[in-house]
Amino acid sequence: MLKNSLREGSVRIPAGCAICGIIDRTGKRFSGDEIMKSIATMRERSNGLGGGFAAYGIYPQYQDFYALHVFYDSTEAKERTEAFLNTHFYIESSGRIPTVKVASVTSPPRIWRYFAKPDRNRLSESGLTEEEYVAQCVLRVNRQFDGAYIFSCGKNMGVFKGVGYPEEIGEFYQLHHYEAYLWTAHGRFPTNTPGWWGGAHPFALLDWTIVHNGEISSYDANRRYVEMFGYTCKLQTDTEVITYLYDLLVRKHGLDLETASKVLTAPLWEEIDRMTPEQQEKYKALRAVYAGALVTGPFSIILGFNGGMVALNDRLKLRALIAAEHGDRVYVASEESAIRVLCPTPDKVWAVEGGKPIIEWVRNDGLWPAIAKGSNHD
């Protein structure tokens, strides 16, 4: 595990955090300048202890490869990790992720990128699906290899994060040089955990990424639940456990995104009592089967994945989350100002309702995943 480079001190800091996301439903890619401008508008929600971005569609020349973004503390950690990767993967290309010096971004780790495919023989011998093989390899590195942390591992997407204000982290990674059809961003105001490079948002596994504002009071119950299915939570952050919950419910258990979101924000029992008999049967079953996946506490999240985005508030809407659309663009953010700085006259603006996910998809056959059946977009 990487060393903590900066802490907020011994006094607990009340939750702030800023999140935002932009998706083009046609799949048209656009520069990272826009998401950097949006998140910078909410600078007062951050404190410089964490910022980051997720971008989808940025590696079209390597779209069939998993893009592994890795933090290293030392040469020894890098050598050991690369020996593991070379044994378990075919590496098409590797090198440092390009960065520039930013005065406020200090003590960065070594940051490398690998475009990789699972080794065919090892994958065959494992009996696992390709995605499960990659996920297990990544989790093994992050669990067992001190000084190394794979913080992004999806196809044709990537996470860029670190310790600093988000717009400064974006400048550090030169995100204006990248183009994506979906961007999400986060400005961190750590509450219970230290500010360090690996702990910044987004948190990712495969192509799932989560940016999160709030505090999950059910963290321990959720952590114990996902660890029953082989996940290991080592980052002391509720963002990590939410990412694993979506991976478990959608990729492993086959739920559509709307149902998975309803598991995380299950209706109250009195709400279920007012439903139709058919709905009662469904939601009683979900609450019984997935009791450990119920997420409680104040939160708003944006989930990114190849082909789409989900915006979700807790059941009681204890954290702000605003949505807007203009033509083929959909925006979500903690504050309306972060949307209007990019789109002064949107076609529609609304508050995301508690426990009711907004699910947006890219209308492109090459990006339309099987889980699109969960879309609730009109």
C-alpha positions in Angstrom: 0.0 0.0 0.0 1.3 3.5 -0.8 2.4 5.7 2.0 0.1 8.5 3.1 1.5 11.7 1.7 -0.8 14.2 3.4 -3.3 14.0 6.2 -6.1 16.3 7.3 -4.9 16.2 10.8 -6.3 14.7 14.0 -9.6 16.6 13.9 -12.4 15.2 11.9 -13.5 17.5 9.0 -17.2 17.7 8.2 -18.2 16.4 4.8 -17.9 18.7 1.8 -16.8 17.3 -1.5 -17.8 18.2 -5.0 -18.8 15.8 -7.8 -19.8 16.4 -11.5 -20.2 14.4 -14.7 -20.8 15.1 -18.3 -21.9 12.6 -21.0 -22.5 13.0 -24.7 -25.3 10.6 -25.6 -24.1 10.4 -29.3 -20.6 9.2 -28.1 -18.9 12.3 -29.4 -15.7 12.9 -27.5 -14.7 16.3 -26.1 -11.7 17.7 -24.2 -11.1 17.5 -20.5 -11.1 21.3 -20.4 -14.8 21.3 -19.8 -14.9 19.0 -16.8 -11.9 20.8 -15.3 -13.8 24.1 -15.6 -16.9 22.6 -14.1 -15.2 21.1 -11.0 -13.1 24.3 -10.5 -16.4 26.2 -9.9 -16.9 24.2 -6.7 -13.4 24.7 -5.3 -14.7 25.8 -1.9 -16.1 22.3 -1.4 -12.5 20.9 -1.5 -9.5 21.4 0.6 -6.6 20.3 -1.6 -6.4 16.8 -0.1 -7.8 15.0 -3.1 -9.0 15.5 -6.7 -9.5 13.2 -9.7 -11.2 12.4 -12.9 -12.5 9.4 -14.9 -12.6 9.6 -18.7 -14.2 7.1 -21.1 -13.2 6.7 -24.8 -9.8 8.1 -24.4 -7.7 5.2 -25.8 -9.4 4.3 -29.1 -6.0 3.0 -30.5 -5.9 0.5 -27.5 -9.6 -0.1 -27.1 -9.2 -3.9 -26.9 -6.6 -3.7 -24.1 -7.0 -3.1 -20.4 -5.4 0.2 -19.5 -3.6 -0.3 -16.1 -2.8 3.0 -14.3 -0.4 2.3 -11.4 1.1 4.3 -8.6 4.5 3.1 -7.3 6.4 4.2 -4.2 9.7 2.7 -5.2 11.8 1.1 -7.9 11.5 -2.2 -6.0 7.7 -2.1 -5.9 7.7 -1.3 -9.7 10.0 -4.2 -10.5 8.1 -6.7 -8.4 4.7 -5.6 -9.9 6.0 -5.7 -13.4 7.3 -9.2 -12.9 3.8 -10.2 -11.9 2.1 -8.3 -14.8 4.5 -9.8 -17.3 3.7 -13.3 -16.0 -0.1 -12.9 -16.0 -0.6 -10.5 -19.0 0.6 -9.7 -22.5 1.8 -6.1 -22.3 1.4 -4.3 -25.7 2.8 -1.0 -24.5 3.9 0.7 -21.2 5.4 3.9 -20.0 5.0 6.8 -17.7 1.7 8.7 -17.8 2.6 12.2 -19.1 2.5 14.9 -16.4 3.7 18.4 -15.9 5.0 20.2 -12.8 2.3 22.0 -10.9 3.5 24.0 -7.9 0.7 22.9 -5.6 0.9 19.2 -6.5 3.8 17.9 -4.5 5.5 14.5 -3.8 3.7 12.5 -6.5 4.5 8.8 -6.7 5.8 7.1 -9.9 2.8 6.9 -12.2 2.9 4.3 -15.0 0.5 3.0 -17.6 0.3 -0.4 -19.2 -1.9 -1.6 -22.1 -2.4 -5.3 -21.4 -4.4 -8.4 -22.2 -4.6 -11.5 -20.0 -2.1 -14.2 -20.9 -4.1 -16.7 -22.9 -2.7 -19.8 -21.2 -3.1 -18.5 -17.7 -6.6 -17.3 -18.5 -7.6 -20.7 -19.9 -6.1 -22.5 -16.9 -7.9 -20.2 -14.4 -11.4 -21.1 -15.7 -12.4 -17.5 -15.1 -14.0 -15.0 -17.4 -11.6 -12.4 -18.8 -13.0 -9.6 -16.6 -12.9 -11.8 -13.5 -9.3 -12.7 -14.2 -8.3 -9.1 -14.6 -10.2 -8.1 -11.4 -8.6 -10.8 -9.4 -5.1 -9.9 -10.6 -5.6 -6.2 -9.8 -7.0 -7.0 -6.3 -4.1 -9.3 -5.6 -1.6 -6.6 -6.5 -3.4 -4.0 -4.4 -3.7 -6.4 -1.5 -0.2 -8.0 -1.5 2.3 -5.7 -3.2 3.5 -3.0 -0.8 4.3 0.3 -2.5 2.2 -0.5 -5.6 -1.4 0.4 -6.3 -3.4 -0.2 -9.6 -5.9 2.6 -9.5 -7.5 2.1 -12.9 -7.9 -1.1 -15.0 -10.7 -0.8 -17.6 -10.8 -0.8 -21.3 -10.6 2.4 -23.3 -11.0 4.5 -20.1 -8.8 5.8 -17.4 -8.7 7.4 -13.9 -6.4 10.3 -13.2 -6.2 11.4 -9.5 -4.0 12.6 -6.7 -3.5 14.9 -3.8 -4.4 18.5 -4.7 -7.4 20.5 -5.8 -9.1 18.8 -8.8 -8.4 21.5 -11.4 -4.7 21.3 -10.4 -4.7 17.5 -10.7 -6.3 18.0 -14.1 -3.5 20.3 -15.1 -0.9 17.9 -13.7 -2.1 15.1 -15.9 -2.7 17.5 -18.9 -6.3 16.4 -19.3 -6.8 19.0 -22.0 -4.9 16.6 -24.3 -7.5 13.8 -23.7 -10.9 13.5 -25.4 -13.8 11.4 -23.9 -17.5 11.0 -24.4 -18.0 10.7 -20.6 -16.1 12.6 -17.9 -16.6 12.5 -14.1 -14.7 14.6 -11.5 -14.3 14.9 -7.8 -13.0 17.4 -5.3 -12.3 15.8 -2.0 -12.8 17.1 1.5 -11.7 14.0 3.5 -13.8 13.2 6.6 -12.6 10.0 8.3 -9.6 9.0 6.1 -6.3 10.5 5.1 -5.8 12.5 1.9 -3.3 10.4 -0.2 -2.9 9.6 -3.8 -4.5 6.2 -3.8 -7.4 7.3 -1.6 -8.5 10.2 -3.9 -11.6 9.7 -6.0 -12.6 8.3 -8.4 -12.3 4.7 -7.2 -12.3 2.1 -9.9 -12.5 -1.6 -10.7 -12.6 -2.7 -14.3 -14.6 0.0 -16.1 -16.7 1.0 -13.1 -15.8 4.3 -11.5 -17.4 6.1 -8.5 -17.2 9.7 -7.4 -18.9 10.3 -4.1 -20.0 13.1 -1.8 -21.1 12.2 1.7 -20.5 9.6 4.3 -21.8 6.0 4.4 -22.9 5.1 7.9 -23.4 1.5 6.8 -19.8 1.1 5.7 -18.8 -1.8 8.0 -21.9 -3.8 7.1 -21.4 -3.2 3.4 -17.7 -4.0 3.7 -18.4 -7.3 5.5 -21.0 -8.1 2.8 -18.7 -7.6 -0.2 -15.8 -9.4 1.5 -18.0 -12.5 1.6 -17.7 -12.5 -2.2 -13.9 -12.2 -2.3 -13.4 -8.4 -2.4 -10.9 -6.8 0.0 -11.5 -3.3 1.3 -8.1 -1.8 2.2 -8.5 1.9 1.5 -10.7 2.8 4.5 -13.1 4.6 2.1 -16.8 4.1 1.5 -16.3 4.9 -2.2 -14.4 1.7 -2.6 -17.2 -0.4 -1.1 -19.9 1.2 -3.4 -17.8 0.4 -6.4 -17.6 -3.3 -5.3 -21.3 -3.4 -4.7 -22.1 -2.3 -8.3 -19.5 -4.8 -9.6 -21.0 -7.6 -7.6 -24.7 -6.8 -8.3 -24.4 -6.1 -12.0 -21.4 -8.0 -13.4 -21.5 -11.0 -11.1 -25.2 -11.3 -10.2 -26.6 -10.0 -13.5 -28.9 -7.3 -12.1 -29.7 -4.3 -14.4 -28.4 -1.0 -13.3 -31.8 0.3 -12.1 -32.4 -2.7 -9.9 -28.9 -2.6 -8.6 -29.3 1.1 -7.7 -32.6 0.2 -5.9 -30.8 -2.4 -3.9 -28.4 0.3 -2.7 -31.2 2.7 -1.9 -34.0 0.2 -1.1 -37.5 1.7 -0.5 -38.5 2.0 3.1 -40.8 -0.7 4.4 -43.7 1.7 4.6 -43.2 2.6 1.0 -43.2 -1.0 0.0 -46.5 -1.5 1.9 -48.1 1.1 -0.4 -47.0 -0.7 -3.6 -48.9 -3.0 -5.8 -48.7 -6.7 -4.9 -46.3 -7.4 -7.7 -44.0 -4.6 -6.7 -44.2 -5.6 -3.0 -43.0 -9.1 -3.9 -40.1 -7.7 -5.9 -38.8 -5.2 -3.3 -39.4 -7.5 -0.3 -37.3 -10.1 -2.1 -34.5 -7.6 -2.9 -34.4 -6.4 0.6 -34.3 -9.9 2.0 -31.6 -11.2 -0.4 -29.4 -8.1 -0.4 -29.8 -6.8 3.1 -26.1 -6.3 3.4 -26.0 -4.2 0.3 -28.3 -1.5 1.6 -26.3 1.8 1.8 -27.4 4.2 4.5 -26.2 7.7 5.4 -26.0 10.9 3.4 -24.5 10.5 -0.1 -24.6 11.4 -3.7 -22.7 9.4 -6.3 -21.9 9.3 -10.0 -21.2 5.9 -11.4 -19.3 5.8 -14.8 -19.0 2.7 -17.0 -18.3 2.0 -20.7 -21.4 3.3 -22.4 -23.1 5.2 -19.7 -23.5 7.0 -16.4 -25.7 6.7 -13.3 -26.4 9.6 -10.8 -27.9 8.5 -7.5 -28.8 10.2 -4.2 -29.5 8.5 -0.8 -33.1 7.7 -0.1 -33.6 10.9 2.0 -31.7 13.1 -0.4 -29.3 14.4 2.3 -26.7 15.5 -0.3 -27.3 17.9 -3.2 -27.2 16.6 -6.8 -28.5 18.6 -9.7 -29.0 17.4 -13.3 -29.5 19.2 -16.6 -29.6 18.4 -20.3 -28.9 20.4 -23.4 -29.3 18.6 -26.7 -27.3 15.4 -26.5 -25.4 16.5 -23.4 -26.4 15.5 -19.9 -24.8 17.2 -16.9 -24.9 16.3 -13.2 -23.2 18.2 -10.4 -23.3 19.0 -6.7 -24.2 22.6 -7.6 -26.1 24.1 -10.5 -23.4 26.7 -11.0 -21.0 23.9 -12.1 -23.4 23.1 -14.9 -24.3 26.6 -16.0 -20.6 27.6 -16.2 -20.5 25.3 -19.2 -24.1 25.4 -20.3 -25.7 28.8 -19.4 -29.1 27.9 -20.9 -29.9 24.2 -20.5 -33.0 22.8 -22.0 -34.0 21.3 -18.6 -32.7 21.5 -15.0 -33.9 19.3 -12.2 -32.9 17.9 -8.8 -32.1 14.3 -8.6 -34.7 12.6 -6.4 -33.7 10.6 -3.4 -33.3 6.9 -4.2 -34.2 7.3 -7.9 -31.3 6.8 -10.3 -30.8 8.8 -13.4 -29.3 6.5 -16.0 -27.9 7.8 -19.2 -26.6 5.8 -22.2 -24.5 6.5 -25.2 -26.6 5.8 -28.3 -23.9 4.0 -30.2 -23.9 0.4 -31.1 -20.2 0.0 -30.3 -20.8 1.3 -26.8 -24.2 -0.1 -26.0 -23.7 -2.7 -23.3 -25.9 -5.7 -22.5 -26.9 -4.0 -19.2 -28.6 -1.2 -21.2 -31.9 -3.0 -20.3 -31.7 -1.2 -17.0 -32.0 2.3 -18.7 -34.8 4.5 -17.4 -34.2 7.2 -19.9 -37.2 8.3 -21.9 
